[in-house]
Amino acid sequence: MSSARDVLTPDALTMLQTIARHGSFAAAARDMGVVPSALSYRVRQMEEALDVLLFNRASRQAKLTAAGQELLSEGMRLLTDMDSIAHRVKRVATGWESQFTLVFDTIIEQSVVMDLCQAFYAANPPTRLRLRHETLSGTLYSLTSGQADLAIGVPMTSTTTPGLRFAEMGSVVGFVFAVAPQHPLASFPQPLRDEVLQAHRAVAVADSIPQGNGITIGLLAGQDVFTVPTMAAKLDAQLRGLGAGFLPEPMARPFIASGALVALQVARQQRSGQLGYAWRENTQSKGQPAGDRALQWWLEQLSKPHTRLALLGQSSKPKGRASV
């Protein structure tokens, strides 16, 4: 006896669809250019292999049973998936990656990343996109460990990493020390000295690198620390008065303007940093297709100054969809 895998072929599923559409074996046989007995034989083979009845034989019409309807429904989905796979394989052969993973630091504007993803999908590539966000050295680690193909928002302090290429975002990211209006530090004389800051809780974003202790920035020895996973969570914590700390100036600006945050001067040096993006060098053999069209698409977008500024939250345009 044939197994289910033997009988559930694309041709068999197409045959079921034809019989169901015509409502009769005879009409389906004429459409397919075979004799009705050949269709009946193949249907019986399928029924025996699956141990179900696919057609109700109580009437002169060929009506699908509930099991037959389910098989036809799922079978059509499988046929569509097969067509999609064939189309994907054909397009991947032209140089598109089957999957492209983009990692971005939590300092990067997520809405702009999503705008770029929308533009990418509008080009109808065969590539599946995967996004992940990391913090501080965890962003670059995702790239060096092979978990990502492109990293956005990496500190430009490790640009000699072998096998990687780096490019600057093009603008220094400034940070501002800010607290909620109700926070005790808001009423202290400025500039705030380290011994004053040390007595108050700091909010810090955890470095997401899975190995080692990662980077800590702006913390004082012995200071109480509230550690959060993302820059957005840090902003939320400081808006609630749960602690103090440096925030990216573009992120803090609207809340300072509305009075939800108060910018303070500190005696220590104000934070700033140059961020960039990085990708792995192409090691494809000479004469072989590069297979990096998705990467090239993203690098082309990042070559546009207004896109890089928007990713840093420094666009002069109102927040919304990024122009890509």
N, C-alpha and C positions, 0 to 999 in steps of 0.2 A: 504494500500500500504506500502511496506517495505521502511525503511529509508535508506539513503546512508550508515550509519554505520552498518545496518543489512546485507547489501549485499557485502560490501567491506571487505571480510574476506580473510585470507591468502589462503584458498582453492580456493576461487573465482578468486583471482589474478593468482594463479598457473594455473587454468583452462584457463584463457585468454591467458596466455603465451603458453600453449599447442595448443590451437586452432590456434593462430597466427603462431606458428612454423610449423604446418602441413598444414595450408592454407585451411583446410576444417573441418566442424563439424564432418563428418563421420569418417575421419581418426583420429581426436582427440578423438572421442568417443571410437574407437577401442583401442587406446593407453591407455585410462583411464578405460576401462572395463565397460562402460555404453552405453546406447542407445543414438543415436543422438538427439532424442527429449528431453532428459533430459538436455543436454547441451544447446539446443535452449531455453528451458524454463528458465534456470538460467541466460542466457545472457539477455533475455527479462526482467527479474526481475531487473537486474542491470541497464538496459537502462531506465526502468520506474522510478526507484529510483533516478537516476541521471538526468533524462529528457534529455538524449542525445542518439544518435545512436553510437554504438561502432563498428559495422561491416557494411560494404557496401554490401547490399544484391542484388545489380543489376547484379552481375555475379555469376557464379557457385562456385567461390572461396570465402573463408572467408577472406576478406581483411579489415584490421582495418581502420576506419576513422581517421581523425586527432585527434579527441577527444579520440578515442580508443587507439591510439598510445601514447598519453600523459598519459592516465590512466595506460597503461601497463608499460611505462617508470618509472613513479612515484611509481607504485605498486612494481616494482622490487627493487627500492631503499628502499621502506619500508620493504620489505621482508628481504633484506640484513641487514637493521638496526635492525630488530627483532632478526635475528640470532646473530648479534653482541651483543645486549642487553642480550640475553640468555647466551652467552659465558661470558660476563662481570660479570653477576650475579653469574654464577657458579664459576668464579675465585675469585670474592670478598668473596664468602663464605669460601674460603680457607685461608683468613686472609689478603688480600690486601685491602687497603683503596680505596674507590671509587674516592676520590680526595685528593691530597696532596698539601698543599700550603707551599712554601718555601719563606721566606723573607730574603733578604741579604742587609747589609749596603752598601751604595754607595762607600765605601772604598774598597770593595771586587772586585776582578777581574771578571767582567761579562763574559768575554770569557771563563774563566775556569768553571764558573757556567754552561755555555752552553755546554761545553765539557762533564760535568757530566750529564746533562740532556740527551745528545745524548747517553751516555752509559746506562742510565736508560731505555730509550725507546728501546735500542737494546735488552734488556732483555725481551721485550714484556710483560710488566705487564698490568693488566686491569685498572691501576690507571691513572687518569687524573692529570697532573701536572699544577700547577698555580704558577707563579713567581710574586713577588712584591719586590720593593726596597724601603728602608726607610733610614733615616739618624739619627745618634746619638741615643737618647732614643726612637725614633719612631720605631726602629728595634725591641727592646724588647717589646714595647707596642703592636705591632702586634701579638706577641706570647701570652702575658698575657691577651689580649682582645679576644682571640679565633679566630683571623683572619688569623693565620698561625700555622703550625704544627712544623716547625723547623726554627730557626733564626740563621743566620751566620753573625758574625761581631759585636756581642754585647760587650760593655765595661764590663770587668770583675770587676765591682764595685757593682753589685747588685745580687750577687750569692746566697743570702739568700731568694730570692723570693719564697714564698710557692708554692708547686706544680710543680716547675720547676727543671730541672737538667741542670747543666752547665759543660762545658769542655773547656779547653784552646786551642787556635789555636797553641800554642807551641812556639811562637816567638814574642818578643816585637816589635811593629811597631814604628819605628823611624820617626820623622818629621823633615823637613828642611825648614828654612825660605828662601823663594826665590822670586825674582822679575824678570821682563823682563830686558834685558840690557839697554833699553832706559828709564827705570823708574828712577826718581830722586834719590831714595834710593841707587841705584847701585853705585853712586859716593860718598856716605857719608862715613866718617871714621867709622871703625868697632872696637869693637862691637857696634851695634846700641842701643842707650838708649831709654827708654820708651817715653821720651818727644819728641824724634825725630820721633818715630813710630806714635805717637798720631797725628802728623800733616799730616799724609798721610792716604789715604783710605785703609781700609782692605777689603779683600774678605773673606766672611764667608759662610759656608754651613748652611742652615736653618735646625733646628731640626724639623723633620717631625711629632713629636708627636702632636695629634690633641687637646690635653688638656693641659692648662698651657703654660708657656713660654719656656719650654724645656731647653736644655743646650747651653750655649755660652762658647766657648773656645778661649783663646788667644786674646780677644778684650780688648781695653782700654777704660775707661770712657771718653765719649765725642768724641770718634773717629768716623770719617765718615766710614760707612760700606756699601759695595755692597753685598747684600745677594743673593745667588744662590741656586738652589734646590739640586744639586748633586756635588760630588767631581770632576767628569769629567768637569762640568761647571766651578768649581772653578779653575781648572787647565787652562782651556781655557781663562778665564778672566785674569789670571795672565800672561799668554803668550802674551796677547794683551796689557799688561801694564795698565790694568784697576784698579789695586790695588796690595797689597802685602799680604803675609800671609804664614802660615805653610802648607806644602803639605807632604803627605806620601813619605818618601824617595824613595821607589821603583818606585812610580809613577813619581817623579820629576827627577830621576837619568838620563834617556836617554836625557831629554831636557837640563839638566845641562851639560852633556857630549857634546852635540851638540852646546852649546852656546845660545840656545833659552831661557834659564833661568840662572840666576846668584844666587848661594847660598851665603847667608850673615850670619855673626855671629851677634847674638843679646845678649844684656846684661842679659836679663831675661833667666830663665831656659829653655833649649830646650825641646820641647814636645816629649813625648813617651807614649805609652799605650799598655796594654795587652788586646787583643781581644779574644773572645771565641765564642762558639755556644751553643745554649740552646734549650731544647725541653720539652714538658709536660710529667710528670710522667704518666706511664700507670696505670689507675685505673680500668682496666677490672676485672670483677669478677673471682674468682678462678674457674678453670675448663672450662672457656669459651675461645674460640680462641682469641688471642691477637689482631688481626686485625690491626697490625702495621708493616706489612712487608715492605711497602714503606719507613717508618721511619727507620727501621732497615737497609735497603739498603743504605740510605744516611749516617747513622751513621757509617756504615762499611767503606764507602769511606772516611769520615772525620777522621777515626782512622789512616789513612795512613799519615805519616809526610810530604811526598812530595806533597800530595794533599792539605794539609793545607797551606804549604809554597806557593804553586802556587796560591791559593785563595788570599793570602796576597801580591801577586806580587813579592815574594822573591825566586821564583824557580831559581835554578842555570842553568836550561835548557833554550834555546831560547824560546821566546814567541811563542805560537802556541797551538796545542791541548795538553791538560793535560793528563798525563798518569793516567788512572784510573783502 
